[in-house]
């Protein structure tokens, strides 16, 4: 059986160890959710712009996917703002739509 003096020191050690952890505050969580909401909104705006470009060229999702290495389901997810893209994806989409990449970013 451990002595109460040891138990007290052990508990004090644990309290100090936990006190030094950087748990997110309510303000941090609010800020992260705001940033996330901003990113999602931008992804949706980009997707609407992409869809508008595709429809203005009378192209289906399959037509675009045949011209690039992206499949039609991924293009659909991008158009609905459910997929975060990279620079390489922008170049692939531009190739699929036969436009310059800067036109995709002009929204």
C-alpha positions in Angstrom: 0.0 0.0 0.0 1.3 3.5 -0.9 1.6 6.2 1.7 -0.7 9.2 1.5 2.4 11.4 1.2 3.5 9.6 -2.0 -0.1 9.6 -3.3 -0.3 13.4 -2.8 3.0 14.0 -4.6 1.9 11.7 -7.4 -1.4 13.6 -7.8 0.4 17.0 -7.7 2.8 15.8 -10.4 -0.2 14.8 -12.6 -1.9 18.1 -12.0 1.2 20.0 -13.0 1.7 17.8 -16.1 -1.9 18.4 -17.2 -1.7 22.1 -16.5 1.1 22.4 -19.1 -0.9 20.9 -21.9 -2.3 23.4 -24.3 -5.9 22.5 -24.7 -7.9 24.6 -27.1 -10.0 27.3 -25.6 -13.5 28.1 -26.7 -12.1 31.1 -28.6 -9.7 28.8 -30.5 -12.5 26.3 -31.4 -14.6 29.2 -32.7 -11.7 30.6 -34.7 -11.0 27.1 -36.2 -14.6 26.6 -37.1 -14.8 30.0 -38.7 -11.7 29.3 -40.8 -13.1 25.9 -41.8 -16.4 27.6 -42.8 -14.5 30.1 -44.9 -12.6 27.3 -46.7 -15.8 25.4 -47.4 -17.5 28.5 -48.7 -14.6 29.2 -51.1 -14.6 25.5 -52.2 -18.3 25.8 -53.0 -17.8 29.1 -55.0 -15.0 27.5 -57.0 -17.2 24.5 -57.7 -20.1 26.6 -58.9 -17.7 28.5 -61.2 -16.3 25.2 -62.5 -19.8 23.9 -63.2 -20.7 27.1 -64.9 -17.6 26.9 -67.2 -18.4 23.2 -68.0 -22.0 23.9 -68.8 -21.1 26.9 -71.0 -19.0 24.6 -73.1 -21.9 22.1 -73.3 -19.7 19.4 -71.7 -20.9 16.6 -69.4 -18.8 15.3 -66.5 -17.8 12.4 -68.6 -16.6 14.7 -71.4 -14.3 16.5 -69.0 -13.1 13.3 -67.5 -12.2 11.9 -70.9 -10.0 14.9 -71.5 -8.0 14.6 -68.2 -7.0 12.1 -65.6 -9.8 12.9 -63.2 -12.8 10.7 -63.0 -16.4 12.1 -63.3 -17.3 11.4 -59.6 -14.3 13.4 -58.4 -15.2 16.3 -60.7 -18.7 16.2 -59.4 -17.4 16.3 -55.8 -15.3 19.3 -56.7 -18.3 21.1 -58.3 -20.3 20.5 -55.1 -17.6 21.8 -52.8 -17.0 18.4 -51.2 -13.4 17.9 -52.3 -10.4 20.1 -51.6 -8.1 20.3 -54.6 -4.4 20.9 -55.3 -2.6 22.9 -57.9 -2.2 19.7 -60.0 -6.0 19.2 -60.0 -6.5 22.7 -61.3 -4.2 22.0 -64.2 -6.0 18.7 -64.9 -9.4 20.5 -64.8 -8.1 23.2 -67.2 -6.9 20.5 -69.6 -10.3 18.7 -69.3 -12.2 21.9 -70.1 -9.7 23.1 -72.7 -9.1 26.4 -70.9 -6.1 28.2 -69.4 -5.7 27.4 -65.6 -6.1 31.1 -64.7 -9.7 31.1 -66.1 -10.6 28.5 -63.4 -9.3 30.8 -60.6 -11.2 33.8 -61.9 -14.4 33.5 -59.8 
